[in-house]
Amino acid sequence: MKYDNLKLGVILLLLSIACNRVSVGDNKKENFEVKDTSFEELILKIPRLNLPCTLFCGLDNGLPWAEELGIKNIVPEDSQILGVLPVNNNNTYIVYGIPGDIIYPYLNIYDSTGTKIDSLYLHISYCAADESEIVANITTINKDFSISMMDTTKFIHYTDDNEIIIDSIIVKKRHLNLMNNGIYKKQVQESFRIQ
């Protein structure tokens, strides 16, 4: 009888320890997810970009996903962070990418409280190729924080020997300037045909 009581006591003690460990683990997870970190502290986790910065057909050299950095509420889910523009005003400029056929690049602008005040897609269209066209994009964020975008579409056909023949090329350009109010002014896009 004493042996059974001792055995029961050991089992209860082990269950109590196991429950406490689960509880402690759960508390740590809850504490990690509690959003008591200020916007400024979250931004410090993101490196500043060296300018000029060029993105060719999307974003391919970003940091780990936003969730891994603990900043998942700043950019959309599954986003890849590239960095923060080193602009010296009251706003924060985060360059990130959303996965798709390519990692589509975006720039979100936040005020000092972390409220999003603007969002810009950093390519004119997309990057793709098929049997009739090849589309490529290049975007440069310049040292003066202006953004230059160029989209090139090559319209093609194939010969019987599978040689690519370029029928025409259309180039589209867009330039954005950072204004004194901290927002980008969207310029009129120009387009011209080559060939």
C-alpha positions in Angstrom: 0.0 0.0 0.0 2.8 2.4 0.9 4.5 1.5 -2.4 1.3 2.4 -4.4 0.9 5.7 -2.6 4.6 6.5 -3.3 4.1 5.5 -6.9 1.0 7.7 -7.1 2.8 10.6 -5.5 5.7 10.4 -8.0 3.3 10.2 -10.9 1.5 13.3 -9.6 4.8 15.1 -9.1 5.9 14.3 -12.6 2.6 15.4 -14.1 2.8 18.7 -12.1 6.3 19.4 -13.4 5.3 18.5 -17.0 2.2 20.8 -16.7 4.4 23.6 -15.4 6.9 23.2 -18.2 4.1 23.4 -20.8 2.7 26.4 -19.1 6.0 28.2 -19.0 6.6 27.4 -22.7 3.1 28.8 -23.5 3.8 31.9 -21.5 7.0 32.5 -23.4 5.2 32.2 -26.7 2.5 34.5 -25.7 5.0 37.1 -24.5 6.8 36.9 -27.8 3.6 37.6 -29.7 2.5 40.4 -27.4 2.8 43.7 -29.4 4.3 45.8 -26.7 7.3 46.8 -28.8 7.2 50.3 -30.2 7.2 51.0 -33.9 10.7 52.6 -33.6 12.1 49.4 -31.9 10.7 47.2 -34.7 12.2 49.5 -37.4 15.6 49.1 -35.7 15.6 45.4 -36.7 15.6 46.3 -40.4 18.9 47.4 -41.9 19.3 50.7 -43.8 19.7 50.4 -47.5 22.9 51.6 -49.3 21.9 53.8 -52.2 21.8 53.6 -55.1 19.9 50.3 -54.9 18.8 48.5 -58.1 16.1 45.9 -58.4 16.0 43.9 -61.6 12.8 41.9 -62.2 11.8 41.8 -58.6 13.5 41.5 -55.3 16.0 38.6 -55.0 18.3 39.6 -52.2 16.1 40.4 -49.2 16.3 39.4 -45.5 14.4 36.5 -44.0 10.7 36.6 -44.0 9.1 39.3 -41.8 7.8 36.8 -39.3 11.3 35.7 -38.5 12.3 39.3 -37.7 9.3 39.7 -35.5 7.9 42.5 -37.6 5.1 40.7 -39.4 2.6 43.5 -38.6 4.6 46.1 -40.6 4.4 44.4 -44.0 2.0 41.8 -45.5 2.3 38.1 -44.5 5.1 36.2 -46.2 6.9 39.3 -47.2 10.6 39.5 -47.7 12.3 42.6 -46.3 15.0 44.4 -48.3 15.6 47.3 -46.0 14.7 50.9 -44.8 15.6 53.9 -46.9 18.0 56.2 -45.0 15.6 59.2 -45.4 16.1 61.7 -42.6 12.5 63.0 -41.9 9.6 61.9 -39.7 8.6 59.0 -42.0 9.9 55.5 -42.4 10.3 54.0 -45.9 10.4 50.1 -46.0 11.2 48.3 -49.2 9.9 44.7 -49.2 8.7 42.1 -51.6 5.6 40.0 -51.9 6.1 36.5 -53.4 4.5 35.5 -56.7 6.0 34.6 -60.0 8.8 37.0 -58.9 9.2 38.7 -55.5 7.1 41.9 -56.4 8.8 44.9 -54.9 6.9 47.5 -52.9 7.7 50.6 -50.8 5.5 51.4 -47.8 5.7 54.8 -46.1 4.8 55.0 -42.4 4.5 58.1 -40.2 6.2 58.2 -36.8 3.4 56.3 -35.1 3.6 53.4 -37.5 0.5 54.3 -39.5 0.9 53.5 -43.2 0.4 56.7 -45.3 1.4 55.4 -48.8 2.4 52.3 -50.7 4.1 52.2 -54.1 4.7 49.3 -56.4 8.3 49.6 -57.5 8.0 48.2 -61.1 5.8 49.5 -63.9 4.4 46.0 -64.8 5.9 42.6 -64.2 8.6 40.2 -65.5 7.6 37.4 -67.7 8.2 35.6 -71.0 6.1 33.6 -73.4 6.0 32.7 -77.0 5.1 36.3 -78.1 6.8 38.7 -75.6 9.6 39.1 -73.1 9.0 41.7 -70.3 11.8 42.9 -68.0 11.8 45.6 -65.3 14.6 47.6 -63.7 14.1 50.0 -60.8 16.7 52.1 -59.1 16.3 54.0 -55.8 18.9 56.8 -56.2 21.0 58.6 -53.6 18.6 61.5 -53.6 15.8 59.0 -52.8 14.2 59.5 -56.2 13.0 56.3 -57.9 13.6 55.5 -61.6 11.7 52.7 -63.2 12.1 51.2 -66.7 10.0 48.5 -68.3 11.1 46.8 -71.5 8.7 44.7 -73.6 10.1 42.8 -76.5 7.5 41.4 -78.9 8.9 38.3 -80.6 8.3 35.4 -82.8 10.2 32.2 -83.6 11.6 31.0 -86.9 11.2 27.3 -87.9 14.7 26.8 -86.5 13.6 28.2 -83.0 15.5 31.4 -83.5 14.0 34.4 -81.7 13.2 37.3 -83.9 12.4 40.6 -82.2 9.5 42.3 -83.9 9.4 45.5 -81.8 10.4 46.8 -78.4 8.4 49.1 -76.2 10.1 51.0 -73.4 8.2 52.6 -70.5 9.8 54.9 -68.0 8.5 56.4 -64.8 10.4 58.7 -62.3 9.2 59.5 -58.8 10.6 62.3 -56.6 10.5 62.4 -52.8 8.7 65.7 -52.0 9.3 67.9 -48.9 6.1 66.5 -47.3 7.7 63.1 -47.2 5.5 61.5 -50.0 6.5 60.5 -53.5 5.1 62.5 -56.4 4.1 60.2 -59.1 5.3 61.4 -62.4 3.6 60.9 -65.8 4.9 57.7 -67.4 6.5 58.1 -70.8 6.5 55.3 -73.4 8.3 54.9 -76.7 8.7 52.2 -79.3 12.1 51.1 -80.6 12.4 49.2 -83.8 
